[in-house]
Amino acid sequence: MVSFQPLPNFKGLSKLGPMANLNPHLEKLSSYFFFQDVDQKIKALQTKNPQAILLNLGLGDITKPLTPHLLSALCSASQEMGDKNTCTGYGPTQGYPFLRETILYGEYRNLGISADEIFISSGAKCDLAHLQELFALESKIGVTDPTYPVFLDANVMAGRTNFWSENDECYDGFLPITCLEENEFLPLPPKTGCDLVYLCSPNNPTGAALTRKELRKWVDWALEHRSVLLYDGAYEAYISSEDCPHSIYEIEGAREVAIEIRSFSKSAGFTGLRCSYTVIPKTLLATLNGRETSLHSYWKRRQDLKFGGVPYPIQKCAAAIYSPEGQTEVKERIRIYQEQTQFLLEGLKKIGLTVFGGINAPYIWCKTPQNMSSWDFFNYLLEKAHVICIPGKGFGKSGEGYVRFSSFNNPQVLAEGLLRIKQTAI
């Protein structure tokens, strides 16, 4: 056995010659990574007060297990892998046809989408981060504020910004699309064009969902400016308002301008399994070397090169969602989360807090009381009530003055959390 001895000291590295160079754009990432900061503050409280029982009302993960029918499908498919007559090797990078066709029938029939325009992936976050690779480095990117941090950070790492401005609390080189309380936190199309815009509806963190009228404005804007809309619909299953479309492709013309991403994580409890899908219509074109070409073909090439596909048992489990038994179970699970959201929403209102969202999403956007900063309110609830929320500042400059609550925890935790907040007498 070869034994490797540690280097004597760090200074000795210079004698070995220059080290490999890292991607310089990594240094441009804001030093402010708020999820890490949240964890550190929680750990600090637990160290100071180990007897404290913390209640997480900011949870972004599911708390209920897979439903019986989905679990049965997962176990059955896993058993197939142990039988030489049914085991599978490498699957198609784009996803097995049985799942893509099932999704097509369950979600997109009569919307002009075909099964070969659907790509199965290992979580919406991955595709949301990687789709920007299709676009030129000089592309102008529009990002809503507040926003899911991956939208910005993936483009920063790619080199689409020069610096992070501590004074302005933003990156240069991006087109900010501010979502304000006076507009119910809905993004408005900018007056100028850009190449790619990230939209999230229902929105994480605000819980706001674009209506048909508002989404029509965005599609018309994209058609006019020849822009691409990257439409994050991860929380689509929670839409209950009749005037809010479940898919952007319900809007005429969207197949020429939009990519849609959906996830099974929060709808069917797949956060531990990882399965999602992205729809890229072949009618969605962009310019390459002066000629129009399909984004679909280049995304397929990218996936064939870089992605190994989602495991067969997980895809079989995802397909089971669309069976009659799966639909009954999943809709019941979503109904429970929706009821919990309403319970939390009404409870926060009774306490006297100003809240938004919570109708079409499992998240509630709460205005901080007495003009407290989002971090001050987070710290106050953590220290005084041992309740965890998520400070809105972490989602962007416009998130200041708000915090995010989530209904994913169990009802007992939500009820106890509300009682503790009430007793703090803010």
N, C-alpha and C positions, 0 to 999 in steps of 0.2 A: 504494500500500500504506500502510495506517495504521500508524504507529510508536507503540508504547506506551512511555512513559518510566517508569522505576522511581520509586516514591515516595522522596522525599529521605531520610526517616528514619521510624522507628517512631512517634516522638512525634507526628508530623504527622497520624497517623490520627485522633486525637481531634478535630481540626478538621473532619473530614468527617461527624461525627455518630456515633451508636452503630452498632456492627457487628451483623450478624445473630447471634441467640442460638443456641448449640448445645444439643443435648439434655443437660440437667444430669445425667442418670443416667450419662453416660459417665465423669464424674469419680468415680463410685462403684466403677468397676472396680478391682480390686486392682492396685496398681503392680507386683505380683509376677507377671510373665508369663514363665513358666519356660522355654518353648521359645526365647525370645529370649535369656534368660540362658545357656542351654546353648550357643547359637550364639556368643555373645560369648566364652565361656570357651574354646571350640574355636579361635576366631580368635586369641585372645590367645596360646594355646600355639603356633599355627602361626607367629605373628609372632616369638615368642621362639626357636622351634626350627623353622625352615623346612624342615629336612631330615627332620623326624619324619613317619613314615608312619602315619596314623591308621586304625584299624580300627573301623568303626561296628557295634557289636553292640546298638544301641538303635533301629535303623532301623525307621521306621513306614511305609516305602514298599516297593513290590515291586522286585525286581532282574532279573526275567526278562521278556522281551518277550511281546507277543501271540503266541498259538499260530498256526500256519499257517492253519487253517480260519477263525479269527476275522479274521485279517488279510485273507484273501481276501474275506470278506463285507464288510469295511469298504471295501476298494478297489473292489469291484464296485458297492457303493451310491454311492460317491463318483463313479464313472464315470457313473452314472445322472444325477447332477446336471449333467453337461455335455451331455446329450442333450435336445433340446426335447420329445421324446416321453415321456421318463421323469423329467425333473427335477421336483422338488417345491418348493412355496413354504412358507408357514406351515403347520406341522403342528398337529394337535390338542394343546391345552395339556396334556391329561391323558396324552398319549402315544398312539402309533399303536395301533389295535386289534390288529394282528398281533403286537406285542410283549406287550401286556397279556394276550391270550389264550394266548400261548406260556408266559408266566410262570404263568398260572393252571393250565395243564395240568401244567407241570413242577414246581410247588411246592405248589399248594393244592387239587388235585383231592381230592374227598371231605372237605374241611374246611369246606364251607359258604360259601366265598368266591366272588364273581362277578367277571368281568373289569372291570366298571365300578366296582368298589371298589378297583382298583389304579391308582395314580398314578405315572407315570414322572417321575423328577427327575434333576437334574444333580449327584448326589452326596448321600449320606446326611447329611453335615454340614449341608447347606443346610436340609433338612426338619427335622432335629433342632433347629436354631436357630429356625426359623420357625413350627413348630407351636404354640408358646406364644402366638402372636398370636391364636389362637382363643379364649383364655381371659381372663376378667376380670382386671383389674390386681390386684385384692385376693385372687386365688386363692392358696391355700396350696400350695407346691411342695415335694415330697419329692425329695431328691437323694442318691444313694449316695455314700459317702466311703470309699475313693478313687473318683474319677469322671473321666470324659472332660470336660475343662474347658468345652466348649461348652454343656453342660447348664446350668451355673450362669451363665456370662457372658451368654448370650442373655436370661435372665430379669433379670439385673442391669441390662442396657441398656434393658430394657422398663420398669424402675422398680419392681421387686418387692422391693426392699430399701432400707433407710434408710442403712446404712453398712457398711463393712468394719472389723471389729474386729481390730487388729493383735495384741492380747493373746490373744484366743481363736482367731485365725487362721481366721475364718469370716465370712460375711455374716449379718446378722440377717434374720429374716423367712422363712427356709427351714427345712424339717424335715430334719435330717441323718439319714441311714440308714447307720450305721457298719458297715463290713464288716471283721471282725476275723479274725485267724489262728485263734483257737479255734473259729470257726464256718466254717473253710475259705474265708473271705473271701466267703461267700454273704450277701446282704442278707436280713434278717428283716423281715416286715411290722411296722410300728409299732403301738403300742397305740391310738394316736389316728388319726383319719382326716385326709385332706387331699384337695385337688382333683385334683392331677396328680402322678404319680410317674414319674421316669426310671429305667428298668431297662436294663442292658446285659448281654446273655448270648449267647455267651461274652464275658467282661468284658475291656475295655481300661481299666486296665493289668494286672489281676491274673491273667487267663487262666482264672478260675473260671467254670463254666457251671452254670446252674440245672438241677437234676434235675426230673423230672416231679412228684415229691412237693413240692419247694420251690415250683415254679411254681404248683401247685394251691393252695398256701397264699395266694399273691399274688392269684390270680384270685378266690378266695373272699373275701379281704379287700376287694378292690376292689368286688365285688358288694355286700358288706355296707355299705361306706361310700360307695357311689355315686361312686367315684373312677375316674379314667382312668389307665391304664398306658401310658406311652410306651415301647415295647419296641424297643430298638436291637439288631437281630440281624445287624449288619454282618459278623460272623465266623462266621455259621451254618455255612458250608461246611466249617469245620474241626472240627465236632463229630464225635467218634468213639465216645463213650460211649453205649451203648444206652439208658440211663435218662435221657438229656438230650434233650428234644424239640427238633426243628429249627424249629418254629413255635409261638408261643404259642397259636395257634388249634387246636392238638392238644388243648388243655385245654377241656373243656366249660364254656361260659359266657363264654369269652374274647372272643367276638364282641360281647358287650354292654359290655365294659370296656376293650378294648385296641386301640391303634394299633401296627402293626408296620412297621419300617423295615429294608430290606435293601440291600446294595450289591454291585456287581460289581467293586469296586476291588481287594480283596485275594483274591477267588476267581478272577477271570478276568483280572487285570492291567489294570484300567480306571482306574488312578489318573491317567493322562494323558489319558483320554477323558472321564471323569466321567459315570457313569450309575448310577442306583439306582432304587428304587421304594418307595412307601409304601402300605400297605393300611389303609383306613379303612372298616370295615363299616357299612352303613347302619343296622344295629341298635344302633350306638353312639350314645347320646343324651346330651345335656347340657341344662341349664336356661338359657333366654333369656327375660328379662322374665316370669318365672313360669310359662313353658310349656316342655315338653320338645321338643327339636328335634334333628335329625340333624347331627352334626359333619361328616359326609360332604359335605352340600350346601354348608356354609360353607367347607370347605377347597377345594372345587371353585371356588367363587366367588372365593376368595382367589387361587388359582392362575391363573384366567382373568384376573384383574386385574394380578397382579404377575409372573407367570412366562411366559417366552416359549417354553418347551418345549425338549426335547433334540433336537439335529440328527438328521435322518433317517438319515445313514450310521451314526451311533453306535447308534441304535436297531436298525438292521439287524444290526450287529455283535453287539449284545446278544442278539438273537433267535437268532443262530447258535450261541450257547452251548448251547442246548437241542436242537440237532440231534445225531444219533448221533455224528458226527465231533467236534463241539464238546464234547459230554459226555466223550468219551474223552480228548481233549486236556486239558480243564480238570481233570478228576479226577486225571489223571497229574501235572499241575502242582501241585495241592494235596497229592498224596501225597509229592512231592519236598519241599515245604515242611514237611510233617509229619515226614518222616524227619530233616530238618535240625533241627527243633525237639527231637526225641528225642535227637539227637546232642549238641546244646547243653545240654539238660537233664541228661543223664547226665554230660557233661563237667564241668559246674559242681558236681554232686554229688561227683564224684571229687576235685575240688579241695578239698572240705570245706565248701562253701557250702550253706546251707539254702534250698531252692527250692520254689516252688509253681507251679501252672498247667502249661502246656506239653502238656496232654493234648488239650484241645478248642479250643485257640487257639494262634496262632503266637507268643504272648508268654509269658515266664517271669518270675515275680515272685520276686525274690531278696532274702532278708534280709541286711542289711548285717552284716559280721563285727565282733566286738569292740565292739558297741553304737555303732558309728560312725553319724553322721547320714547321711541319703541324699546330701546335697551333699558331705560329706567323703569318702564312698566314691566318688562320681562323680569328684571332684577327684583322689583317690588313683589310680584306674585311668587317668584321663586323663594325669596327670603321670608316673606310674611305668611304665605299660604301653602308653600311647598307645591305649587302648581306650575307646570311647564307649558309655556306657549312658544311661538316662534316670532322673534322681532321682525317687523316688516322692513326695517332698514336693510336687512340682508338680501332682499329681493330687488333693491335698487333705491335710488335717491327718493323717488316718489312714494316709497314704502314707509318713509319716516312718519311717525305719528300714528302707526297702526301695528297690530300684531295679528298673527294667524292662529285661530283655534281649529281643531279637527275633531270630527265625530267618530273616528275609527276605534277609539277605546271602548270598553264595555260600559253598559248603562250605569252600573254602580260607581265606576270611576268618574263618569261625567257628572252624576248627581252629587257625589262627595266633593268634586272639584268646584262645582257651582256654589255649594254651601260654604266652602272655605273662602272663595272669592268674596262672597257676600259678607262674611264675618270679618274680613280685613278692613271693612268700612273705609273704602278709598275716599 
